[in-house]
Amino acid sequence: EKRVRDGLETLAGRHPRALMAAAVAGVVLAMVPSVANDRLSPAARTYPSAALEAVRDAGIAGNVLNGYGFGGALIFHGIPTFIDGRADRLFDNGAFIAAHFQEAGDADALAATLVDHGIGWTLLPQGDPAIALLDAREDWVRLHTDEHTVVHVPAGS
């Protein structure tokens, strides 16, 4: 029994590459408004572009004490991280990351970290216990604050 083909099935049978190219072009054209309006940019809670811009504009350099979730953005910008998503694989089978989170909120541990690692600036998510500790120190000041991040630098930087 011979089946009657509809128009799309006939077109696909005769010109599969052309149909695939048209489909890809349609997807690309559908994405253009999103890209043009910058709606495809990463979320500010994980990609702190305003904070990194403030650091760049202020000419801040040196080692960064960063929040765990900001590692990807720092790596993307070629900035060496203090901690990132690779920490559990790279440092003592997770001992480094466990110690880092255990020390959160400990003023003495923070002071030692700043000195031992030569920290020149911080990039921390709002709510990180280290923010209050840095705010309480006279030798560190806020450079940038927004809804998701706080950047501290040594006073006089």
C-alpha positions in Angstrom: 0.0 0.0 0.0 1.4 3.4 -1.0 1.2 6.1 1.6 0.7 9.7 0.6 3.4 12.1 1.9 2.7 15.5 3.2 4.7 18.5 2.1 7.2 18.6 5.0 7.9 14.9 4.7 8.5 15.3 1.0 10.8 18.3 1.5 12.7 16.5 4.2 13.1 13.4 2.0 14.4 15.5 -0.9 16.4 18.2 0.9 17.4 17.1 4.4 20.4 19.4 4.6 18.5 22.4 3.5 15.8 21.7 6.1 18.4 21.3 8.8 20.1 24.5 7.8 16.8 26.4 7.9 16.0 25.0 11.4 19.5 26.0 12.7 19.0 29.5 11.2 15.6 29.8 12.9 17.1 29.0 16.3 20.0 31.4 15.8 17.6 34.2 14.7 15.4 33.5 17.7 18.4 34.0 20.0 19.5 37.3 18.5 17.1 39.5 20.5 18.3 37.8 23.8 22.0 38.3 22.9 21.4 41.9 21.7 19.6 42.7 25.0 22.2 41.0 27.1 19.7 38.7 28.6 22.1 35.7 28.3 24.6 37.2 30.7 25.5 35.2 33.8 23.6 35.8 37.0 25.1 38.5 39.2 25.0 36.2 42.2 27.7 33.9 40.6 29.3 36.4 38.1 30.2 39.6 40.0 30.9 41.8 37.0 30.2 45.1 38.8 32.6 44.1 41.6 35.3 43.0 39.2 34.9 46.3 37.3 35.3 48.3 40.5 38.5 46.4 41.3 39.8 46.9 37.8 38.9 50.6 37.9 40.6 51.1 41.2 43.8 49.4 40.0 43.7 46.8 42.7 46.0 43.9 42.3 47.3 41.0 44.3 45.9 37.8 45.7 42.2 37.6 46.3 40.3 36.0 49.1 37.2 35.0 47.2 33.9 33.3 48.0 33.6 29.8 46.7 31.0 30.6 44.1 33.0 33.3 42.4 35.9 31.1 41.3 34.5 30.6 37.8 34.3 34.3 37.1 37.8 34.9 38.4 39.2 32.1 36.4 37.4 33.4 33.3 39.1 36.8 33.9 42.5 35.2 34.4 42.6 36.1 38.1 44.0 33.3 40.3 41.5 32.2 42.9 41.9 31.5 46.6 39.2 28.8 46.4 36.9 27.5 43.7 35.0 24.4 42.6 38.2 22.5 42.0 39.4 22.7 45.6 38.0 19.4 46.7 40.0 17.6 43.9 43.2 19.6 44.1 43.9 20.2 47.8 44.3 17.3 50.2 41.2 15.4 49.1 38.9 18.1 50.4 40.8 19.0 53.6 41.5 22.6 52.3 37.9 23.4 51.6 36.7 21.8 54.8 39.2 24.0 56.8 38.2 27.1 54.8 34.5 26.7 55.7 35.3 25.7 59.3 37.2 28.9 59.8 34.4 31.1 58.6 33.6 33.7 61.2 36.9 33.2 63.1 38.7 36.6 63.4 42.1 35.0 64.2 41.8 32.5 61.3 40.9 35.3 58.9 43.8 37.5 60.1 46.2 34.6 59.6 44.8 33.9 56.1 45.2 37.5 55.1 48.8 37.5 56.1 49.8 33.9 55.2 48.4 34.2 51.7 49.3 37.8 51.0 45.7 38.8 50.4 45.4 42.1 48.5 41.6 42.2 48.2 38.5 40.2 48.9 35.5 39.2 46.8 32.9 37.8 49.1 29.1 37.0 48.7 26.7 39.0 50.8 26.2 37.1 54.1 29.7 35.7 54.3 30.8 35.9 58.0 34.2 37.3 56.9 32.5 40.5 55.8 31.6 41.6 59.3 35.1 40.7 60.5 36.7 42.8 57.7 34.3 45.7 58.4 35.5 45.6 62.1 39.1 46.0 61.1 40.7 49.4 60.8 43.2 48.2 58.2 40.6 47.1 55.7 37.8 49.1 54.0 35.0 48.4 51.6 35.7 49.2 47.9 32.5 47.9 46.5 29.1 46.7 47.8 26.1 45.5 45.8 23.2 43.2 46.2 25.4 40.1 45.9 29.0 41.0 46.6 31.3 42.9 48.9 34.9 43.8 48.0 37.3 44.9 50.7 40.8 46.2 50.2 43.5 47.3 52.6 43.0 50.8 53.9 45.0 53.3 51.8 44.9 51.1 48.6 
